[in-house]
Amino acid sequence: MLKDQTLKVVVTFPNTTTALAMEAACKEDGIPGRIIPVPNQISAGCGFSWCADAGEKQRIEAYIAEKKLLVSAVHLIEL
């Protein structure tokens, strides 16, 4: 039985270094989410993405801008 899918914000990165920089910054500042493999619905360069609940999208986008983190895109998808 498949579990119910929920809407998530998924941030993709151009390379592994930028994904790890996001992970370190978010952990340090208590930003919710975690590193996951890039979902099949998305095509991305490095294979890693940051995933959090969809309700955190604006907060995460603001955080990325504030910290000047390098990302490829921010997506809303069901996982």
PDB file of N, CA, C and O in Angstrom:
ATOM      1  N   MET A   1       0.841  -1.179   0.000  1.00  0.00           N
ATOM      2  CA  MET A   1       0.000   0.000   0.000  1.00  0.00           C
ATOM      3  C   MET A   1       0.886   1.243   0.000  1.00  0.00           C
ATOM      4  O   MET A   1       1.807   1.363   0.808  1.00  0.00           O
ATOM      5  N   LEU A   2       0.599   2.151  -0.907  1.00  0.00           N
ATOM      6  CA  LEU A   2       1.365   3.397  -0.973  1.00  0.00           C
ATOM      7  C   LEU A   2       0.869   4.363   0.082  1.00  0.00           C
ATOM      8  O   LEU A   2      -0.327   4.431   0.366  1.00  0.00           O
ATOM      9  N   LYS A   3       1.800   5.112   0.662  1.00  0.00           N
ATOM     10  CA  LYS A   3       1.371   6.099   1.645  1.00  0.00           C
ATOM     11  C   LYS A   3       0.877   7.345   0.923  1.00  0.00           C
ATOM     12  O   LYS A   3       1.239   7.591  -0.228  1.00  0.00           O
ATOM     13  N   ASP A   4       0.057   8.121   1.599  1.00  0.00           N
ATOM     14  CA  ASP A   4      -0.488   9.341   1.009  1.00  0.00           C
ATOM     15  C   ASP A   4       0.632  10.321   0.705  1.00  0.00           C
ATOM     16  O   ASP A   4       1.556  10.497   1.499  1.00  0.00           O
ATOM     17  N   GLN A   5       0.536  10.954  -0.451  1.00  0.00           N
ATOM     18  CA  GLN A   5       1.521  11.960  -0.823  1.00  0.00           C
ATOM     19  C   GLN A   5       1.082  13.310  -0.284  1.00  0.00           C
ATOM     20  O   GLN A   5      -0.110  13.603  -0.191  1.00  0.00           O
ATOM     21  N   THR A   6       2.065  14.126   0.068  1.00  0.00           N
ATOM     22  CA  THR A   6       1.783  15.475   0.542  1.00  0.00           C
ATOM     23  C   THR A   6       2.602  16.464  -0.267  1.00  0.00           C
ATOM     24  O   THR A   6       3.630  16.108  -0.844  1.00  0.00           O
ATOM     25  N   LEU A   7       2.147  17.696  -0.307  1.00  0.00           N
ATOM     26  CA  LEU A   7       2.844  18.739  -1.042  1.00  0.00           C
ATOM     27  C   LEU A   7       4.102  19.143  -0.284  1.00  0.00           C
ATOM     28  O   LEU A   7       4.065  19.413   0.917  1.00  0.00           O
ATOM     29  N   LYS A   8       5.215  19.179  -1.010  1.00  0.00           N
ATOM     30  CA  LYS A   8       6.514  19.518  -0.425  1.00  0.00           C
ATOM     31  C   LYS A   8       7.185  20.613  -1.245  1.00  0.00           C
ATOM     32  O   LYS A   8       6.937  20.746  -2.443  1.00  0.00           O
ATOM     33  N   VAL A   9       8.022  21.383  -0.596  1.00  0.00           N
ATOM     34  CA  VAL A   9       8.911  22.295  -1.304  1.00  0.00           C
ATOM     35  C   VAL A   9      10.225  21.546  -1.483  1.00  0.00           C
ATOM     36  O   VAL A   9      10.766  20.985  -0.530  1.00  0.00           O
ATOM     37  N   VAL A  10      10.733  21.544  -2.717  1.00  0.00           N
ATOM     38  CA  VAL A  10      11.969  20.838  -3.038  1.00  0.00           C
ATOM     39  C   VAL A  10      12.905  21.824  -3.733  1.00  0.00           C
ATOM     40  O   VAL A  10      12.567  22.395  -4.770  1.00  0.00           O
ATOM     41  N   VAL A  11      14.071  22.010  -3.153  1.00  0.00           N
ATOM     42  CA  VAL A  11      15.084  22.919  -3.691  1.00  0.00           C
ATOM     43  C   VAL A  11      16.151  22.079  -4.374  1.00  0.00           C
ATOM     44  O   VAL A  11      16.678  21.137  -3.782  1.00  0.00           O
ATOM     45  N   THR A  12      16.470  22.418  -5.615  1.00  0.00           N
ATOM     46  CA  THR A  12      17.515  21.705  -6.345  1.00  0.00           C
ATOM     47  C   THR A  12      18.753  22.578  -6.475  1.00  0.00           C
ATOM     48  O   THR A  12      18.688  23.800  -6.337  1.00  0.00           O
ATOM     49  N   PHE A  13      19.879  21.930  -6.742  1.00  0.00           N
ATOM     50  CA  PHE A  13      21.176  22.593  -6.722  1.00  0.00           C
ATOM     51  C   PHE A  13      21.989  22.252  -7.971  1.00  0.00           C
ATOM     52  O   PHE A  13      21.783  21.204  -8.582  1.00  0.00           O
ATOM     53  N   PRO A  14      22.913  23.142  -8.348  1.00  0.00           N
ATOM     54  CA  PRO A  14      23.751  22.869  -9.514  1.00  0.00           C
ATOM     55  C   PRO A  14      24.832  21.826  -9.255  1.00  0.00           C
ATOM     56  O   PRO A  14      25.329  21.199 -10.190  1.00  0.00           O
ATOM     57  N   ASN A  15      25.203  21.637  -7.973  1.00  0.00           N
ATOM     58  CA  ASN A  15      26.252  20.659  -7.648  1.00  0.00           C
ATOM     59  C   ASN A  15      26.142  20.239  -6.183  1.00  0.00           C
ATOM     60  O   ASN A  15      25.400  20.839  -5.406  1.00  0.00           O
ATOM     61  N   THR A  16      26.879  19.218  -5.829  1.00  0.00           N
ATOM     62  CA  THR A  16      26.823  18.671  -4.473  1.00  0.00           C
ATOM     63  C   THR A  16      27.312  19.669  -3.428  1.00  0.00           C
ATOM     64  O   THR A  16      26.776  19.715  -2.320  1.00  0.00           O
ATOM     65  N   THR A  17      28.306  20.456  -3.761  1.00  0.00           N
ATOM     66  CA  THR A  17      28.846  21.443  -2.815  1.00  0.00           C
ATOM     67  C   THR A  17      27.775  22.430  -2.376  1.00  0.00           C
ATOM     68  O   THR A  17      27.687  22.764  -1.194  1.00  0.00           O
ATOM     69  N   THR A  18      26.959  22.900  -3.316  1.00  0.00           N
ATOM     70  CA  THR A  18      25.920  23.866  -2.960  1.00  0.00           C
ATOM     71  C   THR A  18      24.804  23.208  -2.150  1.00  0.00           C
ATOM     72  O   THR A  18      24.204  23.849  -1.287  1.00  0.00           O
ATOM     73  N   ALA A  19      24.525  21.933  -2.424  1.00  0.00           N
ATOM     74  CA  ALA A  19      23.531  21.214  -1.632  1.00  0.00           C
ATOM     75  C   ALA A  19      24.003  21.065  -0.188  1.00  0.00           C
ATOM     76  O   ALA A  19      23.227  21.266   0.746  1.00  0.00           O
ATOM     77  N   LEU A  20      25.264  20.718  -0.008  1.00  0.00           N
ATOM     78  CA  LEU A  20      25.817  20.571   1.345  1.00  0.00           C
ATOM     79  C   LEU A  20      25.911  21.903   2.067  1.00  0.00           C
ATOM     80  O   LEU A  20      25.766  21.950   3.288  1.00  0.00           O
ATOM     81  N   ALA A  21      26.152  22.991   1.334  1.00  0.00           N
ATOM     82  CA  ALA A  21      26.175  24.330   1.943  1.00  0.00           C
ATOM     83  C   ALA A  21      24.785  24.685   2.469  1.00  0.00           C
ATOM     84  O   ALA A  21      24.661  25.246   3.557  1.00  0.00           O
ATOM     85  N   MET A  22      23.750  24.364   1.711  1.00  0.00           N
ATOM     86  CA  MET A  22      22.370  24.601   2.152  1.00  0.00           C
ATOM     87  C   MET A  22      22.073  23.785   3.398  1.00  0.00           C
ATOM     88  O   MET A  22      21.497  24.297   4.358  1.00  0.00           O
ATOM     89  N   GLU A  23      22.463  22.524   3.387  1.00  0.00           N
ATOM     90  CA  GLU A  23      22.216  21.660   4.539  1.00  0.00           C
ATOM     91  C   GLU A  23      22.890  22.214   5.794  1.00  0.00           C
ATOM     92  O   GLU A  23      22.267  22.279   6.854  1.00  0.00           O
ATOM     93  N   ALA A  24      24.146  22.609   5.682  1.00  0.00           N
ATOM     94  CA  ALA A  24      24.884  23.130   6.838  1.00  0.00           C
ATOM     95  C   ALA A  24      24.262  24.424   7.355  1.00  0.00           C
ATOM     96  O   ALA A  24      24.100  24.598   8.563  1.00  0.00           O
ATOM     97  N   ALA A  25      23.915  25.326   6.448  1.00  0.00           N
ATOM     98  CA  ALA A  25      23.330  26.604   6.855  1.00  0.00           C
ATOM     99  C   ALA A  25      21.978  26.395   7.525  1.00  0.00           C
ATOM    100  O   ALA A  25      21.690  27.011   8.551  1.00  0.00           O
ATOM    101  N   CYS A  26      21.157  25.539   6.954  1.00  0.00           N
ATOM    102  CA  CYS A  26      19.829  25.292   7.523  1.00  0.00           C
ATOM    103  C   CYS A  26      19.910  24.636   8.896  1.00  0.00           C
ATOM    104  O   CYS A  26      19.154  24.993   9.800  1.00  0.00           O
ATOM    105  N   LYS A  27      20.812  23.688   9.055  1.00  0.00           N
ATOM    106  CA  LYS A  27      20.988  23.049  10.369  1.00  0.00           C
ATOM    107  C   LYS A  27      21.430  24.069  11.406  1.00  0.00           C
ATOM    108  O   LYS A  27      20.931  24.075  12.531  1.00  0.00           O
ATOM    109  N   GLU A  28      22.356  24.923  11.031  1.00  0.00           N
ATOM    110  CA  GLU A  28      22.876  25.937  11.956  1.00  0.00           C
ATOM    111  C   GLU A  28      21.782  26.904  12.401  1.00  0.00           C
ATOM    112  O   GLU A  28      21.749  27.318  13.560  1.00  0.00           O
ATOM    113  N   ASP A  29      20.891  27.263  11.482  1.00  0.00           N
ATOM    114  CA  ASP A  29      19.875  28.267  11.780  1.00  0.00           C
ATOM    115  C   ASP A  29      18.491  27.693  12.076  1.00  0.00           C
ATOM    116  O   ASP A  29      17.528  28.447  12.220  1.00  0.00           O
ATOM    117  N   GLY A  30      18.385  26.373  12.168  1.00  0.00           N
ATOM    118  CA  GLY A  30      17.115  25.755  12.537  1.00  0.00           C
ATOM    119  C   GLY A  30      16.041  25.829  11.463  1.00  0.00           C
ATOM    120  O   GLY A  30      14.852  25.847  11.781  1.00  0.00           O
ATOM    121  N   ILE A  31      16.439  25.873  10.208  1.00  0.00           N
ATOM    122  CA  ILE A  31      15.472  25.890   9.113  1.00  0.00           C
ATOM    123  C   ILE A  31      15.038  24.445   8.849  1.00  0.00           C
ATOM    124  O   ILE A  31      15.887  23.567   8.690  1.00  0.00           O
ATOM    125  N   PRO A  32      13.729  24.190   8.802  1.00  0.00           N
ATOM    126  CA  PRO A  32      13.259  22.807   8.650  1.00  0.00           C
ATOM    127  C   PRO A  32      13.557  22.225   7.267  1.00  0.00           C
ATOM    128  O   PRO A  32      13.590  22.941   6.266  1.00  0.00           O
ATOM    129  N   GLY A  33      13.769  20.934   7.241  1.00  0.00           N
ATOM    130  CA  GLY A  33      13.976  20.219   5.995  1.00  0.00           C
ATOM    131  C   GLY A  33      15.124  19.245   6.112  1.00  0.00           C
ATOM    132  O   GLY A  33      15.752  19.103   7.162  1.00  0.00           O
ATOM    133  N   ARG A  34      15.383  18.565   4.981  1.00  0.00           N
ATOM    134  CA  ARG A  34      16.485  17.601   4.962  1.00  0.00           C
ATOM    135  C   ARG A  34      16.898  17.353   3.518  1.00  0.00           C
ATOM    136  O   ARG A  34      16.147  17.623   2.581  1.00  0.00           O
ATOM    137  N   ILE A  35      18.101  16.835   3.364  1.00  0.00           N
ATOM    138  CA  ILE A  35      18.614  16.461   2.051  1.00  0.00           C
ATOM    139  C   ILE A  35      17.968  15.138   1.640  1.00  0.00           C
ATOM    140  O   ILE A  35      17.906  14.194   2.427  1.00  0.00           O
ATOM    141  N   ILE A  36      17.490  15.084   0.399  1.00  0.00           N
ATOM    142  CA  ILE A  36      16.938  13.853  -0.169  1.00  0.00           C
ATOM    143  C   ILE A  36      17.478  13.699  -1.594  1.00  0.00           C
ATOM    144  O   ILE A  36      17.976  14.663  -2.174  1.00  0.00           O
ATOM    145  N   PRO A  37      17.382  12.509  -2.150  1.00  0.00           N
ATOM    146  CA  PRO A  37      17.702  12.374  -3.578  1.00  0.00           C
ATOM    147  C   PRO A  37      16.693  13.188  -4.393  1.00  0.00           C
ATOM    148  O   PRO A  37      15.539  13.323  -3.985  1.00  0.00           O
ATOM    149  N   VAL A  38      17.107  13.721  -5.517  1.00  0.00           N
ATOM    150  CA  VAL A  38      16.184  14.481  -6.359  1.00  0.00           C
ATOM    151  C   VAL A  38      15.037  13.558  -6.786  1.00  0.00           C
ATOM    152  O   VAL A  38      15.279  12.475  -7.317  1.00  0.00           O
ATOM    153  N   PRO A  39      13.787  13.984  -6.554  1.00  0.00           N
ATOM    154  CA  PRO A  39      12.643  13.162  -6.956  1.00  0.00           C
ATOM    155  C   PRO A  39      12.602  12.955  -8.476  1.00  0.00           C
ATOM    156  O   PRO A  39      13.113  13.779  -9.234  1.00  0.00           O
ATOM    157  N   ASN A  40      11.998  11.861  -8.907  1.00  0.00           N
ATOM    158  CA  ASN A  40      11.907  11.532 -10.326  1.00  0.00           C
ATOM    159  C   ASN A  40      11.189  12.601 -11.141  1.00  0.00           C
ATOM    160  O   ASN A  40      11.449  12.747 -12.335  1.00  0.00           O
ATOM    161  N   GLN A  41      10.286  13.352 -10.506  1.00  0.00           N
ATOM    162  CA  GLN A  41       9.513  14.366 -11.212  1.00  0.00           C
ATOM    163  C   GLN A  41      10.366  15.566 -11.640  1.00  0.00           C
ATOM    164  O   GLN A  41       9.931  16.378 -12.457  1.00  0.00           O
ATOM    165  N   ILE A  42      11.576  15.675 -11.089  1.00  0.00           N
ATOM    166  CA  ILE A  42      12.434  16.837 -11.324  1.00  0.00           C
ATOM    167  C   ILE A  42      13.736  16.375 -11.959  1.00  0.00           C
ATOM    168  O   ILE A  42      14.267  15.317 -11.620  1.00  0.00           O
ATOM    169  N   SER A  43      14.235  17.168 -12.868  1.00  0.00           N
ATOM    170  CA  SER A  43      15.559  16.919 -13.444  1.00  0.00           C
ATOM    171  C   SER A  43      16.512  17.946 -12.843  1.00  0.00           C
ATOM    172  O   SER A  43      16.268  19.148 -12.936  1.00  0.00           O
ATOM    173  N   ALA A  44      17.594  17.480 -12.230  1.00  0.00           N
ATOM    174  CA  ALA A  44      18.540  18.398 -11.597  1.00  0.00           C
ATOM    175  C   ALA A  44      19.951  17.861 -11.737  1.00  0.00           C
ATOM    176  O   ALA A  44      20.166  16.668 -11.951  1.00  0.00           O
ATOM    177  N   GLY A  45      20.912  18.773 -11.613  1.00  0.00           N
ATOM    178  CA  GLY A  45      22.298  18.453 -11.883  1.00  0.00           C
ATOM    179  C   GLY A  45      22.992  17.527 -10.919  1.00  0.00           C
ATOM    180  O   GLY A  45      23.676  16.605 -11.361  1.00  0.00           O
ATOM    181  N   CYS A  46      22.855  17.722  -9.632  1.00  0.00           N
ATOM    182  CA  CYS A  46      23.749  17.021  -8.715  1.00  0.00           C
ATOM    183  C   CYS A  46      23.159  15.760  -8.079  1.00  0.00           C
ATOM    184  O   CYS A  46      23.909  14.950  -7.534  1.00  0.00           O
ATOM    185  N   GLY A  47      21.865  15.576  -8.132  1.00  0.00           N
ATOM    186  CA  GLY A  47      21.271  14.386  -7.538  1.00  0.00           C
ATOM    187  C   GLY A  47      20.768  14.565  -6.122  1.00  0.00           C
ATOM    188  O   GLY A  47      20.094  13.681  -5.593  1.00  0.00           O
ATOM    189  N   PHE A  48      21.083  15.706  -5.487  1.00  0.00           N
ATOM    190  CA  PHE A  48      20.597  15.995  -4.133  1.00  0.00           C
ATOM    191  C   PHE A  48      19.646  17.179  -4.165  1.00  0.00           C
ATOM    192  O   PHE A  48      19.779  18.077  -4.995  1.00  0.00           O
ATOM    193  N   SER A  49      18.688  17.168  -3.253  1.00  0.00           N
ATOM    194  CA  SER A  49      17.763  18.288  -3.120  1.00  0.00           C
ATOM    195  C   SER A  49      17.436  18.484  -1.645  1.00  0.00           C
ATOM    196  O   SER A  49      17.691  17.606  -0.821  1.00  0.00           O
ATOM    197  N   TRP A  50      16.874  19.634  -1.324  1.00  0.00           N
ATOM    198  CA  TRP A  50      16.433  19.953   0.036  1.00  0.00           C
ATOM    199  C   TRP A  50      14.926  19.867   0.040  1.00  0.00           C
ATOM    200  O   TRP A  50      14.276  20.461  -0.820  1.00  0.00           O
ATOM    201  N   CYS A  51      14.355  19.151   0.977  1.00  0.00           N
ATOM    202  CA  CYS A  51      12.919  18.931   1.040  1.00  0.00           C
ATOM    203  C   CYS A  51      12.366  19.398   2.381  1.00  0.00           C
ATOM    204  O   CYS A  51      12.945  19.133   3.435  1.00  0.00           O
ATOM    205  N   ALA A  52      11.226  20.103   2.321  1.00  0.00           N
ATOM    206  CA  ALA A  52      10.536  20.549   3.531  1.00  0.00           C
ATOM    207  C   ALA A  52       9.040  20.607   3.225  1.00  0.00           C
ATOM    208  O   ALA A  52       8.632  20.473   2.071  1.00  0.00           O
ATOM    209  N   ASP A  53       8.233  20.804   4.252  1.00  0.00           N
ATOM    210  CA  ASP A  53       6.792  20.937   4.055  1.00  0.00           C
ATOM    211  C   ASP A  53       6.501  22.164   3.194  1.00  0.00           C
ATOM    212  O   ASP A  53       7.203  23.172   3.275  1.00  0.00           O
ATOM    213  N   ALA A  54       5.471  22.067   2.381  1.00  0.00           N
ATOM    214  CA  ALA A  54       5.117  23.143   1.449  1.00  0.00           C
ATOM    215  C   ALA A  54       4.853  24.467   2.170  1.00  0.00           C
ATOM    216  O   ALA A  54       5.091  25.535   1.606  1.00  0.00           O
ATOM    217  N   GLY A  55       4.372  24.406   3.390  1.00  0.00           N
ATOM    218  CA  GLY A  55       4.097  25.617   4.155  1.00  0.00           C
ATOM    219  C   GLY A  55       5.336  26.436   4.487  1.00  0.00           C
ATOM    220  O   GLY A  55       5.231  27.595   4.891  1.00  0.00           O
ATOM    221  N   GLU A  56       6.500  25.837   4.318  1.00  0.00           N
ATOM    222  CA  GLU A  56       7.769  26.520   4.610  1.00  0.00           C
ATOM    223  C   GLU A  56       8.369  27.198   3.366  1.00  0.00           C
ATOM    224  O   GLU A  56       9.464  27.757   3.442  1.00  0.00           O
ATOM    225  N   LYS A  57       7.667  27.153   2.227  1.00  0.00           N
ATOM    226  CA  LYS A  57       8.228  27.647   0.967  1.00  0.00           C
ATOM    227  C   LYS A  57       8.702  29.097   1.053  1.00  0.00           C
ATOM    228  O   LYS A  57       9.844  29.389   0.698  1.00  0.00           O
ATOM    229  N   GLN A  58       7.862  29.991   1.508  1.00  0.00           N
ATOM    230  CA  GLN A  58       8.253  31.406   1.580  1.00  0.00           C
ATOM    231  C   GLN A  58       9.434  31.603   2.534  1.00  0.00           C
ATOM    232  O   GLN A  58      10.356  32.363   2.242  1.00  0.00           O
ATOM    233  N   ARG A  59       9.396  30.924   3.652  1.00  0.00           N
ATOM    234  CA  ARG A  59      10.492  31.035   4.620  1.00  0.00           C
ATOM    235  C   ARG A  59      11.804  30.561   4.005  1.00  0.00           C
ATOM    236  O   ARG A  59      12.835  31.214   4.163  1.00  0.00           O
ATOM    237  N   ILE A  60      11.770  29.437   3.312  1.00  0.00           N
ATOM    238  CA  ILE A  60      12.979  28.882   2.700  1.00  0.00           C
ATOM    239  C   ILE A  60      13.485  29.790   1.579  1.00  0.00           C
ATOM    240  O   ILE A  60      14.688  30.025   1.470  1.00  0.00           O
ATOM    241  N   GLU A  61      12.575  30.300   0.747  1.00  0.00           N
ATOM    242  CA  GLU A  61      12.994  31.210  -0.319  1.00  0.00           C
ATOM    243  C   GLU A  61      13.635  32.474   0.251  1.00  0.00           C
ATOM    244  O   GLU A  61      14.647  32.945  -0.267  1.00  0.00           O
ATOM    245  N   ALA A  62      13.051  33.021   1.312  1.00  0.00           N
ATOM    246  CA  ALA A  62      13.622  34.201   1.953  1.00  0.00           C
ATOM    247  C   ALA A  62      14.998  33.884   2.549  1.00  0.00           C
ATOM    248  O   ALA A  62      15.920  34.696   2.468  1.00  0.00           O
ATOM    249  N   TYR A  63      15.125  32.710   3.140  1.00  0.00           N
ATOM    250  CA  TYR A  63      16.391  32.286   3.739  1.00  0.00           C
ATOM    251  C   TYR A  63      17.473  32.133   2.673  1.00  0.00           C
ATOM    252  O   TYR A  63      18.609  32.563   2.871  1.00  0.00           O
ATOM    253  N   ILE A  64      17.121  31.521   1.547  1.00  0.00           N
ATOM    254  CA  ILE A  64      18.069  31.363   0.446  1.00  0.00           C
ATOM    255  C   ILE A  64      18.568  32.729  -0.021  1.00  0.00           C
ATOM    256  O   ILE A  64      19.764  32.915  -0.249  1.00  0.00           O
ATOM    257  N   ALA A  65      17.649  33.677  -0.162  1.00  0.00           N
ATOM    258  CA  ALA A  65      18.022  35.023  -0.601  1.00  0.00           C
ATOM    259  C   ALA A  65      18.890  35.726   0.437  1.00  0.00           C
ATOM    260  O   ALA A  65      19.894  36.353   0.098  1.00  0.00           O
ATOM    261  N   GLU A  66      18.495  35.618   1.704  1.00  0.00           N
ATOM    262  CA  GLU A  66      19.240  36.274   2.791  1.00  0.00           C
ATOM    263  C   GLU A  66      20.673  35.753   2.885  1.00  0.00           C
ATOM    264  O   GLU A  66      21.616  36.529   3.037  1.00  0.00           O
ATOM    265  N   LYS A  67      20.824  34.438   2.793  1.00  0.00           N
ATOM    266  CA  LYS A  67      22.144  33.811   2.932  1.00  0.00           C
ATOM    267  C   LYS A  67      22.917  33.752   1.614  1.00  0.00           C
ATOM    268  O   LYS A  67      24.074  33.332   1.572  1.00  0.00           O
ATOM    269  N   LYS A  68      22.242  34.191   0.521  1.00  0.00           N
ATOM    270  CA  LYS A  68      22.859  34.170  -0.810  1.00  0.00           C
ATOM    271  C   LYS A  68      23.340  32.763  -1.188  1.00  0.00           C
ATOM    272  O   LYS A  68      24.435  32.581  -1.719  1.00  0.00           O
ATOM    273  N   LEU A  69      22.482  31.777  -0.894  1.00  0.00           N
ATOM    274  CA  LEU A  69      22.794  30.386  -1.231  1.00  0.00           C
ATOM    275  C   LEU A  69      22.521  30.154  -2.706  1.00  0.00           C
ATOM    276  O   LEU A  69      21.548  30.675  -3.252  1.00  0.00           O
ATOM    277  N   LEU A  70      23.365  29.383  -3.344  1.00  0.00           N
ATOM    278  CA  LEU A  70      23.234  29.089  -4.768  1.00  0.00           C
ATOM    279  C   LEU A  70      22.337  27.869  -4.953  1.00  0.00           C
ATOM    280  O   LEU A  70      22.662  26.772  -4.498  1.00  0.00           O
ATOM    281  N   VAL A  71      21.210  28.070  -5.622  1.00  0.00           N
ATOM    282  CA  VAL A  71      20.285  26.981  -5.905  1.00  0.00           C
ATOM    283  C   VAL A  71      19.913  27.020  -7.387  1.00  0.00           C
ATOM    284  O   VAL A  71      20.059  28.049  -8.046  1.00  0.00           O
ATOM    285  N   SER A  72      19.433  25.895  -7.898  1.00  0.00           N
ATOM    286  CA  SER A  72      18.966  25.850  -9.285  1.00  0.00           C
ATOM    287  C   SER A  72      17.510  26.273  -9.396  1.00  0.00           C
ATOM    288  O   SER A  72      17.148  27.070 -10.262  1.00  0.00           O
ATOM    289  N   ALA A  73      16.669  25.726  -8.502  1.00  0.00           N
ATOM    290  CA  ALA A  73      15.238  26.028  -8.562  1.00  0.00           C
ATOM    291  C   ALA A  73      14.562  25.622  -7.258  1.00  0.00           C
ATOM    292  O   ALA A  73      15.085  24.827  -6.478  1.00  0.00           O
ATOM    293  N   VAL A  74      13.382  26.197  -7.052  1.00  0.00           N
ATOM    294  CA  VAL A  74      12.527  25.832  -5.924  1.00  0.00           C
ATOM    295  C   VAL A  74      11.226  25.316  -6.523  1.00  0.00           C
ATOM    296  O   VAL A  74      10.577  26.013  -7.304  1.00  0.00           O
ATOM    297  N   HIS A  75      10.843  24.089  -6.155  1.00  0.00           N
ATOM    298  CA  HIS A  75       9.669  23.419  -6.722  1.00  0.00           C
ATOM    299  C   HIS A  75       8.666  23.104  -5.631  1.00  0.00           C
ATOM    300  O   HIS A  75       9.034  22.924  -4.471  1.00  0.00           O
ATOM    301  N   LEU A  76       7.399  23.038  -6.005  1.00  0.00           N
ATOM    302  CA  LEU A  76       6.346  22.489  -5.152  1.00  0.00           C
ATOM    303  C   LEU A  76       5.862  21.224  -5.839  1.00  0.00           C
ATOM    304  O   LEU A  76       5.336  21.282  -6.950  1.00  0.00           O
ATOM    305  N   ILE A  77       6.038  20.073  -5.182  1.00  0.00           N
ATOM    306  CA  ILE A  77       5.603  18.807  -5.765  1.00  0.00           C
ATOM    307  C   ILE A  77       5.017  17.906  -4.680  1.00  0.00           C
ATOM    308  O   ILE A  77       5.254  18.104  -3.489  1.00  0.00           O
ATOM    309  N   GLU A  78       4.260  16.929  -5.114  1.00  0.00           N
ATOM    310  CA  GLU A  78       3.726  15.935  -4.186  1.00  0.00           C
ATOM    311  C   GLU A  78       4.723  14.782  -4.063  1.00  0.00           C
ATOM    312  O   GLU A  78       5.178  14.220  -5.059  1.00  0.00           O
ATOM    313  N   LEU A  79       5.043  14.454  -2.835  1.00  0.00           N
ATOM    314  CA  LEU A  79       5.942  13.332  -2.528  1.00  0.00           C
ATOM    315  C   LEU A  79       5.267  12.426  -1.518  1.00  0.00           C
ATOM    316  O   LEU A  79       5.843  11.415  -1.114  1.00  0.00           O
TER     317      LEU A  79
END
